[in-house]
Amino acid sequence: MHEVDIEEIAVDLLLEAIYRRFGYDFRNYARASLQRRIHHFQEVYDIKSVADIIPRILVDEALFLALAGHFSVMVTEMFRDPGFFLAIRQKVLPALKTFAAPRIWHAGCATGEEVYSAAILLQEETLYSRVTIFATDFNDEALAAAKDGIYALDNIQQYTRNYQLAGGKQSFSDYYHADYGRAVIKSSLKKNITFANHNLVADHVFSEMHLIFCRNVLIYFNQDLQNRALALFRDSLAHGGFLCLGSNESLLFSEVEKDFTVVDEKQKIYKKKRL
Ligand SMILES: C[S@@+](CC[C@H](N)C(=O)[O-])C[C@H]1O[C@@H](n2cnc3c(N)ncnc32)[C@H](O)[C@@H]1O
């Protein structure tokens, strides 16, 4: 048999072993990127073949968590795609103001930069005191960092530029204080945010949301899993609620396309129809 086929089988068996032993279901993650991550993991841990990973992780939870860490890409930044945040400010927040107590969900929030960016907009548009924000990820390490809200000062110049391009109304430095070379997010931005573990593959809906961000997460899923997550978001949204995806993701051609209208296709902002 050809070697590539053997590796494909080994990857299948590895994902099945992870699912049965630890309950994490990566079986429908996009294969090419998963395979790249497994290879990187093999290099770091000096494991010769994919099949050799299986017996080791079955008895070593720490090694499994390290592998899962490789699967979860946490690249993020504040005001990522500033044009998107400008569109949120101009097209979504005015509508959000019409709800008495808006509920917002950041699914796949990684280390929190996206959540605090939105929180800044909400404060500047005088909405923050009325909102409840849920920020979830399936990676506990990322969630812990998100809760801390402490970021490298080296990135602040870039974040400040992004903030200004997103229509920032104040000075970006109003939102953090510097502490030993790090930027610590002000606690006034944190008080309405609840961080929680939630797995988009296995867990259930959040109810009556008015705005959901799920940006740069679906790109790691295959079509079936994307449709599962999108149905979860549709069912979690109130009528007239908004769904926001990442710049390389879209609702168009998905199973839930008919349930939404397009607010801004370039910025991937959609609104749930009255069903
Ligand atoms: C590239 S980051 C996106 C961060 C942020 N939303 C952004 O756009 O900058 C992708 C995040 O999705 C999370 N993720 C991947 N699969 C997930 C799943 N099944 N359930 C919940 N979160 C998941 C990862 O842990 C990671 O933090």
The ligand as an SDF file (V2000), in Angstrom:
LIG
                    3D

 27 29  0  0  0  0  0  0  0  0999 V2000
   -7.8170   31.8760   14.9160 C   0  0  0  0  0  0  0  0  0  0  0  0
   -8.6400   31.9040   16.4580 S   0  0  0  0  0  0  0  0  0  0  0  0
   -9.8590   33.1630   16.1800 C   0  0  0  0  0  0  0  0  0  0  0  0
   -9.8650   34.2020   17.2650 C   0  0  0  0  0  0  0  0  0  0  0  0
  -10.7900   35.3890   17.0240 C   0  0  0  0  0  0  0  0  0  0  0  0
  -12.1570   34.9830   16.8660 N   0  0  0  0  0  0  0  0  0  0  0  0
  -10.3240   36.1840   15.8210 C   0  0  0  0  0  0  0  0  0  0  0  0
  -10.9620   36.1790   14.7920 O   0  0  0  0  0  0  0  0  0  0  0  0
   -9.2840   36.8430   15.9290 O   0  0  0  0  0  0  0  0  0  0  0  0
   -9.5910   30.3990   16.4210 C   0  0  0  0  0  0  0  0  0  0  0  0
  -10.1150   29.9790   17.7980 C   0  0  0  0  0  0  0  0  0  0  0  0
  -11.1220   28.9670   17.5930 O   0  0  0  0  0  0  0  0  0  0  0  0
  -11.0400   28.0630   18.6600 C   0  0  0  0  0  0  0  0  0  0  0  0
  -11.7040   26.8010   18.2790 N   0  0  0  0  0  0  0  0  0  0  0  0
  -11.3170   25.8830   17.3530 C   0  0  0  0  0  0  0  0  0  0  0  0
  -12.1670   24.8360   17.3390 N   0  0  0  0  0  0  0  0  0  0  0  0
  -13.1320   25.1150   18.2680 C   0  0  0  0  0  0  0  0  0  0  0  0
  -14.2770   24.4270   18.7270 C   0  0  0  0  0  0  0  0  0  0  0  0
  -14.6060   23.2280   18.2290 N   0  0  0  0  0  0  0  0  0  0  0  0
  -15.0460   24.9970   19.6790 N   0  0  0  0  0  0  0  0  0  0  0  0
  -14.7060   26.2130   20.2050 C   0  0  0  0  0  0  0  0  0  0  0  0
  -13.6240   26.9110   19.8220 N   0  0  0  0  0  0  0  0  0  0  0  0
  -12.8380   26.3770   18.8660 C   0  0  0  0  0  0  0  0  0  0  0  0
   -9.5430   27.9170   18.8860 C   0  0  0  0  0  0  0  0  0  0  0  0
   -9.2490   27.4070   20.1790 O   0  0  0  0  0  0  0  0  0  0  0  0
   -9.0500   29.3450   18.6820 C   0  0  0  0  0  0  0  0  0  0  0  0
   -8.9670   30.0360   19.9050 O   0  0  0  0  0  0  0  0  0  0  0  0
  1  2  1  0
  2  3  1  0
  2 10  1  0
  3  4  1  0
  4  5  1  0
  5  6  1  0
  5  7  1  0
  7  8  2  0
  7  9  1  0
 10 11  1  0
 11 12  1  0
 11 26  1  0
 12 13  1  0
 13 14  1  0
 13 24  1  0
 14 15  1  0
 14 23  1  0
 15 16  2  0
 16 17  1  0
 17 18  1  0
 17 23  2  0
 18 19  1  0
 18 20  2  0
 20 21  1  0
 21 22  2  0
 22 23  1  0
 24 25  1  0
 24 26  1  0
 26 27  1  0
M  CHG  2   2   1   9  -1
M  END
$$$$
